[in-house]
Amino acid sequence: MNTTSLPSPDSLERQWFVVDAADQTLGRLASEVAQVLRGKNKPSYTPHLDTGDFVVVINAEKVRVSGSKVHSKLYRRHSGRPGGMKTESFAHLQARLPERIIENAVRGMLPHNSLGRQMFRKLKVYRGDTHPHAAQRPQVLALDPATAYTR
């Protein structure tokens, strides 16, 4: 029987990666980022432990979606009060808070429990090409060229 290896907390080395979201397709970008946050790119991956790395996403306002999703994709949130549902299209949210688009896409691809919330805290999304994490010396995360927006 194959058993899952348990890495000790001292042996976990968290790296920092930076991803440029300019002209990347939203879902393909989010799935690659979610895999790095989970730690699936490492040989020490363990399903029930947080072995992932930190990811910094820049140029969040330049992410793309295909087809007519710019106008038809809706983001919903609820205040908890009766009649408190608010909806917003992709184009409007991209103009107002582009970071939230990538955060929602990545959050949906992580586990929906306390482990997923712990992984999500390692995601940093910024509008524009500057970020305050230069001291961590993040490496550029090479995404698959097929995931680039080709329209």
Secondary structure in CASP SS format (residue, H / E / C, confidence):
PFRMAT SS
TARGET T0000
AUTHOR 0000-0000-0000
METHOD secondary structure of the structure
MODEL  1
M C 1.00
N C 1.00
T C 1.00
T C 1.00
S C 1.00
L C 1.00
P C 1.00
S C 1.00
P C 1.00
D C 1.00
S C 1.00
L C 1.00
E C 1.00
R C 1.00
Q C 1.00
W E 1.00
F E 1.00
V E 1.00
V E 1.00
D E 1.00
A C 1.00
A C 1.00
D C 1.00
Q E 1.00
T E 1.00
L H 1.00
G H 1.00
R H 1.00
L H 1.00
A H 1.00
S H 1.00
E H 1.00
V H 1.00
A H 1.00
Q H 1.00
V H 1.00
L H 1.00
R H 1.00
G C 1.00
K C 1.00
N C 1.00
K C 1.00
P C 1.00
S C 1.00
Y C 1.00
T C 1.00
P C 1.00
H C 1.00
L C 1.00
D C 1.00
T C 1.00
G C 1.00
D C 1.00
F E 1.00
V E 1.00
V E 1.00
V E 1.00
I E 1.00
N C 1.00
A H 1.00
E H 1.00
K H 1.00
V C 1.00
R E 1.00
V C 1.00
S C 1.00
G C 1.00
S C 1.00
K H 1.00
V H 1.00
H H 1.00
S H 1.00
K C 1.00
L E 1.00
Y E 1.00
R E 1.00
R E 1.00
H E 1.00
S C 1.00
G C 1.00
R C 1.00
P C 1.00
G C 1.00
G C 1.00
M E 1.00
K E 1.00
T E 1.00
E E 1.00
S E 1.00
F H 1.00
A H 1.00
H H 1.00
L H 1.00
Q H 1.00
A H 1.00
R H 1.00
L C 1.00
P H 1.00
E H 1.00
R H 1.00
I H 1.00
I H 1.00
E H 1.00
N H 1.00
A H 1.00
V H 1.00
R H 1.00
G C 1.00
M C 1.00
L C 1.00
P C 1.00
H C 1.00
N C 1.00
S H 1.00
L H 1.00
G H 1.00
R H 1.00
Q H 1.00
M H 1.00
F H 1.00
R C 1.00
K C 1.00
L E 1.00
K E 1.00
V E 1.00
Y C 1.00
R C 1.00
G C 1.00
D C 1.00
T C 1.00
H C 1.00
P C 1.00
H C 1.00
A H 1.00
A H 1.00
Q H 1.00
R C 1.00
P C 1.00
Q E 1.00
V E 1.00
L C 1.00
A C 1.00
L C 1.00
D C 1.00
P H 1.00
A H 1.00
T H 1.00
A E 1.00
Y C 1.00
T C 1.00
R C 1.00
END
